[in-house]
Amino acid sequence: MSDFVTLKSNSDFRRLYNRGKAVTDPALVVYYSKNRAGICRIGITTSKKIGNAVERNRSRRVIREAFRKVCPQLNPCYDIVLVARSKTKYLKSTYIEEVLKKIFENEGMLKSESDGE
């Protein structure tokens, strides 16, 4: 079973856009806020500025795979929206994974060493 649930309702996305904190990188934008659900909830957005459907779907797949690898290290009490940028369609999931780790570490969203034991 996965460690995260996908956000599907428009109200969840809008809540994060308006009230959540935002962190930008040339590869993607991360909106996040704490939740009370006790599980990580994620949403991925790609606009038509990214390209055609094939390029948008590839961007989503790359972001989803990178997040899947970072998710076990993440505290499970966050709602996160990942927004692809035009550069994302050219990147590999390993690069996106490094970007996510850097962002999550800078924002204090990763589990501490004492939590893992």
Long-range contacts (C-beta under 8 A, 24 or more apart in sequence): 2-68, 2-71, 3-39, 3-40, 3-71, 3-72, 3-74, 3-76, 4-39, 4-40, 4-41, 4-42, 4-67, 4-71, 5-37, 5-39, 5-40, 5-41, 5-42, 6-41, 6-42, 6-43, 7-41, 7-42, 7-43, 7-79, 7-81, 8-43, 12-41, 12-43, 12-79, 13-43, 13-45, 13-81, 15-79, 16-43, 16-79, 16-80, 16-81, 17-81, 20-79, 20-81, 21-107, 23-103, 23-106, 23-107, 25-99, 25-102, 25-103, 26-85, 26-87, 27-85, 27-87, 27-88, 27-91, 27-95, 27-96, 27-99, 28-63, 28-82, 28-83, 28-84, 28-85, 28-88, 28-96, 28-99, 29-82, 29-83, 29-85, 30-80, 30-81, 30-82, 30-83, 30-100, 30-103, 31-80, 31-81, 31-83, 32-78, 32-79, 32-80, 32-81, 32-107, 32-109, 33-78, 33-79, 34-77, 34-78, 34-79, 35-77, 35-78, 35-79, 36-77, 37-77, 38-76, 38-77, 39-76, 39-77, 40-71, 40-74, 40-75, 40-76, 40-77, 40-78, 40-80, 41-78, 41-79, 41-80, 42-67, 42-79, 42-80, 42-81, 42-82, 43-79, 43-80, 43-81, 43-82, 44-81, 44-82, 44-83, 44-84, 45-81, 45-82, 45-83, 45-84, 46-83, 46-84, 46-88, 47-83, 47-84, 49-86, 50-84, 50-85, 50-86, 50-88, 50-89, 51-86, 51-89, 55-89, 56-84, 56-89, 58-89, 59-84, 59-88, 59-89, 60-84, 62-88, 62-91, 62-92, 62-93, 62-96, 63-88, 63-93, 63-96, 65-93, 66-93, 66-94, 66-96, 66-97, 66-99, 66-100, 67-100, 69-93, 69-97, 70-97, 70-100, 70-101, 70-104, 73-101, 73-104, 73-110, 73-111, 74-104, 74-109, 74-110, 74-111, 75-109, 75-110, 75-111, 75-115, 78-109
